[in-house]
């Protein structure tokens, strides 16, 4: 209504400017000389381009006569090429002599061919916004209490329209692009008689209307007589009669007739609108009654109605006005009649609703009752009433409500529930209530509801609620069966797949000092394809004692049983209404978690040992508040492991975690993902021993043998390692944890007395100290991750001392080729936002020392000594049961940008020396490119004695190249053979080289298997 007034006033403003311009024109004789000037002023006022494309015509006496054609008002940018407003012809006449006496007497205002194009785009912006200036430039200095802000003066409007209105062939269109709907009104004709104070005004209106959703058109006409009193602000249309003929696909070929008659009263002073003696019929529907609306200026806040609505075919109404699939559903019903009789009063400002009469018959359902509510928005509302309802199809009623309210959720729920079994569609409800929260009274008698497989019965009596004299007594029982469809309609498909039934039984009685809920039982029935031997029941029993005055809730004992679970415990809560605090204990008897997750159709992580998670038990004391929780005397059994300790979380909104946990023993490898399976009958790819066998071995990969396990190119390495570091999580993390493990197996390594301390605060995560005992040695380490800056930084410092290498390698690889005692240290730093960047930016240093050990399976001295027999036997025999002793093996690798260089490898044995240089590991590419040199020492002592004297100074290069997981090992023995066979022709040397390479390759291959 306000928008219509704005449009009318805007048009009147234009016309008034035209009238003012008329005075100028009278003095200057040629009005068209000032046409552009007038249009410019209007454009400035409207904020849009305004044009007068036709000629101005002027009359002077006895009427000041202004007439023009071709009115044009520009559309807003982005709303198409059509103008916002055009008019073919405008004529205004004002008596000249009264103007000299400062009086305004207008003749009939004539508007012909007016076209208005209204659009609201998908963002909700309309093309009429901003007319009359932007909000910034159009802000008034007047206070909100200024009378002009309340509205416009109807008396002034009546003076302006004293001669009446003659609007011919007007049209208005509205394009709602967000909803995809279009509405048009064409052939609009409005005529009124002259406005003479005290005399009624005749009103005549006709138009053709059309809509696209649903597709329908109408030819309509309205006749009425307007009575008015400018002094009191009262207006009445009596009688008002309207009729229309509707056409559309839903109506077939025969037009539907609509007729309406009533008396309409408008009181501007009281801001009320009344529709009296309403009589309307059409589409086999009849409406009769009275409607009163108040507070319209700020949105309707007062409603008083007495309506009687009856119809034969609800499907026809929806086919015409809704146009969707719901009409087809209703059309299939045997009973499509409907009837509504109601009296209702409401005052939304006061929070009052009164329904002294309600009788509805709709979709085969009957609803009757009375209802009254007051002070709804206060702390002490009241509700009284009784309602009885029953019907054959509750889902259809829900869909009807959602369709009428354009509530997609409610409509979709009704459609989902419509797929349920016929027995679940029926419903009934009976309830009588008397609630007065001001007096603390709640009376709900014989509540009985059933529908969609859910039944609820209850009786509740409560008096003096909110005071120390409060008394409560009652019972409640709820039984829900075949809940899958209801849960699915509510958007809970996962729960619907397992939850089949719910039953609740409770009895309560007591007072403010002591309220007992006993018995209190909840029973869940689980079923579905993933539940073996359904149904499976889970029952919660928890007698409750509630002391409202002391704010204490006490569950002396509670239990949960079902699904092979046996949970018991107790709970006491204090300050439950102000600042809740609670203490208690809980015990979960040993159960099979793996079987439980199968029953619930929930996956467990894949593990290398399929028998883990079969023995789980938990027991703890707990305490806390709404912001924190503490678990003390925590005892957890996980398969063969026993864990004990404490856990605390402070301030849930910004968690601060403290944890102290001790574990007796755990084999972490059992819980790791299973290793990739090898092809049956095939061994892991071996490492070729010569250039020739290296090429052959590489060619065979992929044909039955296991492929290299890691990427070998920079691109694939980066792709595999680009795991983002959770910077924001690390910055928010506050943690102080201590972990003690007496016996730990991880990656095959056996550790004891493991101690780990972790702290996290302000973006810095520190793991220190970290200590452990392993293989007669000790480990000590420190790791710091700094996420305070834009890029996370990581620092690692570790020391490994006195570790026996042979048992360590046996546990890790099941093949120990080295024995001895080793020390290793590392000091590394890196930075990066993901794992790939961390690898690329890794820098630092390492060092290692291995003493008094041996390389098992190969006696280098004996091998070299046996080469001397080549001259005579032309054969080579290598034993796999011996070993090469060394007294010391050292090195100090340097890490630069993810590449580990080792250029100072030094190994000593009685007869040999080892050195080397190159890349031990390119961590980014996961490759190795290293060359070691084995040199015979000039000595006659040691394990080889003087037999090696003639080979003194001889060096054998050995290269390691390729993927870290599967490098190619290539010893170059050509120089050795050549020196031993000095003076022999080249042909025997070459033949012997091939023989030795074959034998040595066989040996190295066996060592690497």
Secondary structure, DSSP 8 states (H G I E B T S, - for coil): -HHHHHHHHHHHHHHHHHHHHHHHHHHHS-GGGGHHHHHHHHHHHHTS-EEE-S--EEE-SSEEEEEEEEEEE---TTS-SS-SEEEEEEEEEEEHHHHHTT---B--EEEES-EEEEEE-TTS-BTTTTTTS-TTTT---S-TTSHHHH---HHHHHHHTTT-EEEEEEEEEEEETTTTEEEEEEEEEEEE----TTS-EEEEEEEEEEEETTEEEEEEEEEEEEEEETTTTEEEEEEEEEEEEEEEGGGEEEEEEEEEEEEEEEETTTTEEEEEEEEEEETTEEEEEEEEEE-GGGS--EEEEEEEEEES-HHHHHHHHT-STHHHHHHTSS---EEEEEEEEEETTTTEEEEEEEEEEETTEEEEEEEEEE-TTSSS-EEEEEEEEEES-HHHHHHHHHHHHT-HHHHHHHHHHTTS-HHHH-EEEEEEEEEETTTTEEEEEEEEEEETTEEEEEEEEEESTTSTT-EEEEEEEEEEES-HHHHHHTT-HHHHTTEEEEEEEEEEEEESS-EEEEEEEEEEEE-STTSTTS-EEEEEE--EEEETTTTEEEEEEEEEEETTEEEEEEEEEESTTTS-EEEEEEEEEEE-HHHHHHHTT------SSTTTTSSEEEEEEEEEESS-EEEEEEEEEETTEEEEEEEEEE-GGG-EEEEEEEEEEEEGGGGS-------TT-------SSHHHHHHHHHHTTSSS---SS--SHHHHHHHH--B--HHHHHH--EEEEEEEEEEEETTEEEEEEEEEEEEETTEEEEEEEEEEETTEEEEEEEEEE-SSSS-EEEEEEEEEEEEHHHHHHHHHS---EEEEEEEEEEEEEE-SBHHHHHHT-EEEEEEEEEEEEEET--HHHHHHHGGGHHHH------SS-EEEEEEEEE--EEETTEEE---EEEE-SSEEEEEEEEEEETTTTEEEEEEEEEE-S-S-SSSGGGGGGGTT-EEEEEEEEETTS-EEEEE-HHHHHHHTTTS-HHHHHHHHHHHHHHHHHHHHHHH-
